[in-house]
Amino acid sequence: MKNRIIRNIEWGILICCIILLIIGCISLYSATGESNYDELKRQLIWFVVSIPIMVVVICIDYDIIARASPVFYGIFIILLIAVLFTKPINGASSWFSISNSIRVQPSEFAKIFVIITLAYVMAYFQKKDKKEINKPLKLLALLGILALPVLLIIKQPDYGTAIAFIIAATLMLFVAGIDKRYIIGVVIVVVVAVPIFYNFLLPEHAKTRIDVFLNPDLDARGSGYNVIQSKLAIGAGGLTGMGLLKGNQTQLGFLHPKTTDFIFSVIGEEMGFIIAGAVIVIYVILITKAIYVAKTAKDDLGSYIAMGIVGIFLFHMIENIGMTMGLLPITGVPLPFVSYGGSSLVTNFICIGLLLNISGRRKKAIFVD
């Protein structure tokens, strides 16, 4: 049994993650300079912590994990409420501070158990009939499971992470065979709601980010400063980059925060278009392989979990790289395996563990026609 699982595992997914992690660590080394390696050291420590956790996740059948997920879902809802009463950091109450250098972000870990809980409930609803997912009361129940953590995360506020939850759930519902009338209805609601939300509900700082995204020169020394410096850094890198520890925007402190939100700008400036392009290609391979895991999972549960993880990685990749190029608004979303951050790194490796778990136990394709 164990040998079959090992043979079936999609090891290419793990290889992609390790390559991205190596590029990220090299970027952290260069971004923090020769005098301060604290963030690089902590990132490596978090990597060492992540590996045994990932191995445990691979070894436990994902069906068992799914049955326990509602309990963990409840625990993280409590944590998401509790974190609202912590001291804000950079304007957001998103972290529990364990020490001056260690902070834990519950919304990162909540991604995992919201996805698994949604997948578990969806698979339970569809045991007898695939069309059960389209019954209004059951669809409302699923939306309720999603809405509670999303609203709490918006309250922090952390709009980027909240959108990641929504993208993941959307892909899961699509794979589950949600009726087209619901999709059309949501599109209409979004079109009507966006201008209302922007004009009457969106906080002023979020409005400013959107305005600056549409016109960075509107506040070149204020809200538009970071994206302008990021575009300058990426453009200055050329084909092969300016070299490690030699990027002007990176080393002179114009990029901020250069180890998290704008780590891709560091890669573009100091390693150039070739490495930056390679990073994008590796993400595409990773996401493609994750979709294949969803397609070949042994059951609906495995497929839904895998597609939820695809949604998380896809959104983080597109949003982070897009915002550094000025193609999308800045949301503070980290680049998986590359950006500095302990909670993010551990969460990402747990997601990888789940993908390897599902791939090791797969038997046949189960995508809905």
C-alpha positions as CSV (number, residue, x, y, z in Angstrom):
1,M,0.0,0.0,0.0
2,K,2.7,2.5,1.0
3,N,4.8,1.6,-2.1
4,R,1.8,2.3,-4.3
5,I,1.2,5.6,-2.7
6,I,4.9,6.6,-3.1
7,R,4.8,5.6,-6.8
8,N,1.6,7.5,-7.5
9,I,2.7,10.8,-5.8
10,E,3.2,13.7,-8.2
11,W,6.8,14.5,-7.1
12,G,7.1,17.2,-9.8
13,I,4.9,19.4,-7.5
14,L,7.4,19.2,-4.7
15,I,10.3,19.8,-7.0
16,C,8.7,23.0,-8.3
17,C,8.2,24.2,-4.7
18,I,11.8,23.5,-3.7
19,I,13.1,25.4,-6.8
20,L,10.9,28.4,-5.9
21,L,12.0,28.3,-2.3
22,I,15.7,28.3,-3.4
23,I,15.1,31.3,-5.6
24,G,13.2,33.0,-2.8
25,C,16.1,32.4,-0.3
26,I,18.6,33.8,-2.7
27,S,16.4,36.9,-3.2
28,L,16.1,37.3,0.6
29,Y,19.8,37.0,1.0
30,S,20.3,39.8,-1.5
31,A,17.4,42.0,-0.4
32,T,18.5,42.0,3.2
33,G,22.1,42.8,2.4
34,E,25.3,41.3,3.7
35,S,24.9,42.7,7.2
36,N,21.6,41.2,8.2
37,Y,20.5,37.7,7.6
38,D,17.8,37.5,10.2
39,E,14.9,37.1,7.8
40,L,16.7,34.5,5.7
41,K,17.6,32.5,8.8
42,R,14.0,32.5,10.0
43,Q,12.8,31.5,6.6
44,L,15.1,28.5,6.6
45,I,14.0,27.6,10.1
46,W,10.3,27.8,9.0
47,F,11.2,25.5,6.0
48,V,12.8,23.0,8.4
49,V,9.6,23.1,10.5
50,S,7.4,22.7,7.4
51,I,8.9,19.5,6.1
52,P,7.9,17.1,9.0
53,I,4.4,18.8,9.0
54,M,4.1,18.1,5.3
55,V,5.2,14.5,5.7
56,V,2.6,13.9,8.4
57,V,-0.1,15.4,6.1
58,I,1.0,13.1,3.3
59,C,0.8,10.0,5.5
60,I,-2.7,10.6,7.0
61,D,-5.5,9.7,4.5
62,Y,-7.1,12.9,3.4
63,D,-10.5,11.4,4.1
64,I,-9.6,11.3,7.8
65,I,-8.3,14.9,7.7
66,A,-11.6,15.9,6.0
67,R,-13.7,14.3,8.7
68,A,-11.8,16.3,11.4
69,S,-11.8,19.5,9.4
70,P,-15.1,21.0,10.9
71,V,-13.5,21.0,14.3
72,F,-10.4,22.9,13.1
73,Y,-12.7,25.2,11.1
74,G,-14.4,26.1,14.4
75,I,-11.1,26.6,16.1
76,F,-9.8,29.0,13.4
77,I,-13.1,30.9,13.4
78,I,-12.4,31.6,17.1
79,L,-8.8,32.6,16.3
80,L,-10.0,34.9,13.5
81,I,-12.3,36.6,16.0
82,A,-9.6,36.8,18.7
83,V,-7.0,38.3,16.4
84,L,-9.3,41.3,15.8
85,F,-8.6,42.4,19.4
86,T,-4.8,42.4,18.9
87,K,-2.7,45.5,18.3
88,P,-2.7,46.4,14.6
89,I,0.5,46.0,12.6
90,N,0.7,48.2,9.5
91,G,-2.9,49.0,10.0
92,A,-4.2,45.4,10.1
93,S,-5.1,43.2,13.1
94,S,-4.0,40.0,11.3
95,W,-1.2,38.6,13.6
96,F,-0.7,37.1,17.0
97,S,2.7,38.3,18.2
98,I,4.6,35.5,20.0
99,S,7.8,37.6,20.2
100,N,9.4,40.6,18.5
101,S,10.4,38.4,15.6
102,I,7.7,35.7,15.4
103,R,4.2,36.4,14.4
104,V,1.4,33.9,13.5
105,Q,-1.3,34.8,10.9
106,P,-4.4,32.6,11.6
107,S,-6.0,33.6,8.2
108,E,-3.2,31.8,6.4
109,F,-3.9,28.5,8.2
110,A,-7.6,29.1,8.0
111,K,-7.4,28.7,4.2
112,I,-6.6,25.0,4.6
113,F,-9.5,24.1,6.8
114,V,-12.0,26.3,5.0
115,I,-11.1,24.6,1.8
116,I,-11.2,21.1,3.3
117,T,-14.5,21.8,5.2
118,L,-16.1,23.1,2.0
119,A,-14.9,20.1,0.1
120,Y,-16.1,17.7,2.8
121,V,-19.6,19.2,2.9
122,M,-19.8,19.4,-0.9
123,A,-18.9,15.7,-1.3
124,Y,-21.4,14.8,1.5
125,F,-24.2,16.7,-0.3
126,Q,-23.4,14.9,-3.6
127,K,-23.2,11.3,-2.3
128,K,-26.6,10.5,-3.8
129,D,-27.0,13.0,-6.6
130,K,-24.5,15.3,-8.3
131,K,-27.3,17.9,-8.7
132,E,-27.7,18.3,-4.9
133,I,-25.1,21.1,-5.0
134,N,-27.6,23.3,-7.0
135,K,-30.4,23.1,-4.4
136,P,-30.7,26.7,-2.9
137,L,-30.6,25.7,0.8
138,K,-27.5,23.5,0.3
139,L,-25.8,26.2,-1.8
140,L,-26.6,28.7,0.9
141,A,-25.1,26.4,3.5
142,L,-21.8,26.3,1.5
143,L,-21.8,30.0,1.1
144,G,-22.3,30.4,4.8
145,I,-19.3,28.3,5.5
146,L,-17.3,30.5,3.2
147,A,-18.8,33.9,4.3
148,L,-18.0,33.7,8.0
149,P,-14.2,33.5,7.7
150,V,-14.2,35.9,4.7
151,L,-16.1,38.6,6.6
152,L,-13.8,38.2,9.6
153,I,-10.7,38.6,7.4
154,I,-12.2,41.6,5.7
155,K,-12.7,43.1,9.2
156,Q,-8.9,42.8,9.9
157,P,-8.8,44.3,7.1
158,D,-7.0,41.9,4.7
159,Y,-8.8,42.1,1.3
160,G,-6.2,40.1,-0.6
161,T,-6.6,37.0,1.6
162,A,-10.4,37.3,1.6
163,I,-10.3,37.3,-2.3
164,A,-8.1,34.2,-2.2
165,F,-10.8,32.3,-0.2
166,I,-13.5,33.4,-2.8
167,I,-11.4,32.4,-5.8
168,A,-10.7,28.9,-4.2
169,A,-14.4,28.4,-3.4
170,T,-15.4,29.5,-6.9
171,L,-13.2,26.9,-8.6
172,M,-14.4,24.2,-6.2
173,L,-18.1,25.0,-7.0
174,F,-17.3,25.1,-10.8
175,V,-15.7,21.6,-10.6
176,A,-18.7,20.4,-8.5
177,G,-21.0,21.3,-11.4
178,I,-22.7,24.4,-10.2
179,D,-25.6,25.4,-12.5
180,K,-24.8,28.1,-15.0
181,R,-27.7,30.2,-13.8
182,Y,-26.0,30.8,-10.5
183,I,-22.8,31.8,-12.3
184,I,-24.7,34.3,-14.5
185,G,-26.5,35.6,-11.4
186,V,-23.3,36.2,-9.5
187,V,-21.8,38.0,-12.5
188,I,-24.8,40.4,-12.6
189,V,-24.7,41.0,-8.8
190,V,-21.0,41.7,-9.0
191,V,-21.4,44.2,-11.8
192,V,-24.2,46.0,-9.9
193,A,-22.4,45.8,-6.5
194,V,-18.9,46.9,-7.5
195,P,-19.7,50.6,-8.0
196,I,-22.0,50.7,-4.9
197,F,-19.2,49.0,-2.8
198,Y,-16.6,51.4,-4.2
199,N,-18.6,54.5,-3.6
200,F,-20.2,53.8,-0.2
201,L,-18.6,50.8,1.6
202,L,-14.9,50.7,0.7
203,P,-12.6,52.3,3.2
204,E,-10.7,55.3,2.0
205,H,-7.2,53.6,2.0
206,A,-8.6,50.8,-0.2
207,K,-10.2,53.4,-2.6
208,T,-6.8,55.1,-2.8
209,R,-5.1,51.9,-3.8
210,I,-7.5,51.4,-6.6
211,D,-7.2,55.0,-7.8
212,V,-3.4,54.8,-7.7
213,F,-3.5,51.4,-9.6
214,L,-5.5,53.2,-12.4
215,N,-3.1,56.2,-12.3
216,P,0.2,55.7,-10.2
217,D,1.3,59.3,-10.9
218,L,-1.8,60.5,-9.1
219,D,0.3,60.2,-5.8
220,A,3.8,59.5,-7.0
221,R,5.4,60.2,-3.6
222,G,2.7,58.7,-1.5
223,S,0.3,55.8,-2.4
224,G,1.8,55.3,-5.9
225,Y,5.4,55.3,-4.7
226,N,5.8,51.6,-4.2
227,V,4.4,50.5,-7.5
228,I,6.4,53.1,-9.4
229,Q,9.7,51.9,-7.7
230,S,8.7,48.3,-8.4
231,K,8.2,48.9,-12.1
232,L,11.5,50.8,-12.2
233,A,13.3,47.9,-10.6
234,I,11.8,45.2,-12.9
235,G,12.6,47.4,-15.9
236,A,16.2,48.0,-14.9
237,G,16.9,44.3,-14.6
238,G,16.9,43.7,-18.3
239,L,17.5,40.2,-19.6
240,T,20.1,39.0,-17.0
241,G,19.7,41.4,-14.1
242,M,22.0,43.8,-12.4
243,G,23.5,41.1,-10.2
244,L,22.9,40.1,-6.5
245,L,23.5,42.9,-4.1
246,K,23.7,45.3,-7.0
247,G,20.1,46.4,-7.7
248,N,19.7,50.1,-7.3
249,Q,16.0,50.1,-6.1
250,T,16.6,47.1,-3.9
251,Q,19.9,48.0,-2.2
252,L,19.2,51.8,-1.8
253,G,15.9,51.1,0.0
254,F,13.5,52.3,-2.6
255,L,11.5,49.0,-2.6
256,H,9.3,48.4,0.4
257,P,8.5,45.9,1.7
258,K,11.1,44.2,-0.5
259,T,11.2,40.8,1.3
260,T,7.4,40.1,1.2
261,D,5.1,42.0,-1.2
262,F,7.8,43.1,-3.7
263,I,10.2,40.1,-3.7
264,F,9.4,39.5,-7.4
265,S,10.7,43.1,-8.1
266,V,14.0,42.1,-6.4
267,I,14.2,39.0,-8.7
268,G,13.4,41.1,-11.7
269,E,16.0,43.7,-10.9
270,E,18.9,41.6,-9.7
271,M,18.3,38.3,-11.6
272,G,16.7,39.7,-14.7
273,F,13.9,38.6,-17.1
274,I,15.3,35.1,-17.6
275,I,15.0,34.1,-13.9
276,A,11.8,36.2,-13.4
277,G,10.2,34.5,-16.4
278,A,11.4,31.1,-15.1
279,V,9.6,31.7,-11.8
280,I,6.4,32.3,-13.7
281,V,6.9,29.1,-15.8
282,I,7.5,27.1,-12.6
283,Y,4.3,28.4,-11.1
284,V,2.4,27.5,-14.3
285,I,3.9,23.9,-14.1
286,L,3.0,23.7,-10.4
287,I,-0.6,24.8,-11.0
288,T,-1.0,22.6,-14.1
289,K,0.2,19.5,-12.1
290,A,-2.2,20.4,-9.2
291,I,-5.1,20.6,-11.7
292,Y,-4.0,17.1,-13.0
293,V,-4.1,15.8,-9.4
294,A,-7.7,17.2,-9.1
295,K,-8.6,15.5,-12.4
296,T,-7.2,12.1,-11.4
297,A,-8.3,12.1,-7.7
298,K,-10.0,8.9,-6.6
299,D,-13.1,10.7,-5.4
300,D,-15.0,14.0,-5.4
301,L,-13.5,15.0,-2.0
302,G,-9.9,14.8,-3.3
303,S,-10.8,16.7,-6.5
304,Y,-12.5,19.5,-4.6
305,I,-9.6,19.9,-2.1
306,A,-7.1,20.0,-4.9
307,M,-9.0,22.6,-6.9
308,G,-9.3,24.8,-3.8
309,I,-5.5,24.7,-3.4
310,V,-5.2,25.5,-7.1
311,G,-7.4,28.6,-6.5
312,I,-5.1,29.7,-3.6
313,F,-1.9,29.3,-5.6
314,L,-3.3,30.8,-8.8
315,F,-4.6,33.9,-7.1
316,H,-1.5,34.5,-5.1
317,M,0.8,34.1,-8.1
318,I,-1.3,36.3,-10.4
319,E,-2.0,39.0,-7.8
320,N,1.5,39.3,-6.4
321,I,3.3,39.3,-9.7
322,G,0.6,41.5,-11.3
323,M,0.8,44.2,-8.6
324,T,4.6,44.4,-8.8
325,M,4.2,45.2,-12.5
326,G,1.4,47.7,-12.0
327,L,-1.2,45.4,-13.7
328,L,-3.2,44.8,-10.5
329,P,-3.9,46.8,-7.3
330,I,-1.6,46.3,-4.4
331,T,-3.1,44.0,-1.8
332,G,-0.2,42.7,0.3
333,V,-0.6,39.1,-0.9
334,P,2.7,37.1,-0.6
335,L,4.3,35.1,-3.5
336,P,4.1,31.4,-2.4
337,F,7.4,29.8,-1.4
338,V,9.3,33.0,-2.5
339,S,8.1,35.8,-0.2
340,Y,9.3,35.9,3.4
341,G,6.8,34.7,6.0
342,G,6.6,31.8,8.4
343,S,2.8,31.4,8.4
344,S,2.6,31.6,4.6
345,L,5.4,29.1,4.1
346,V,4.0,26.5,6.5
347,T,0.6,26.9,5.0
348,N,1.9,26.4,1.5
349,F,3.8,23.2,2.4
350,I,0.6,21.8,4.1
351,C,-1.2,22.5,0.8
352,I,1.5,20.7,-1.0
353,G,1.3,17.8,1.4
354,L,-2.4,17.6,0.7
355,L,-1.8,17.5,-3.1
356,L,0.8,14.8,-2.7
357,N,-1.6,12.9,-0.4
358,I,-4.4,13.1,-3.0
359,S,-2.1,12.1,-5.9
360,G,-0.7,9.1,-4.0
361,R,-4.2,7.7,-3.5
362,R,-5.7,8.5,-6.9
363,K,-7.3,6.0,-9.2
364,K,-9.3,7.7,-11.9
365,A,-10.5,11.0,-13.3
366,I,-13.7,12.3,-11.7
367,F,-14.2,15.7,-13.3
368,V,-17.8,16.6,-13.9
369,D,-18.7,16.8,-17.5
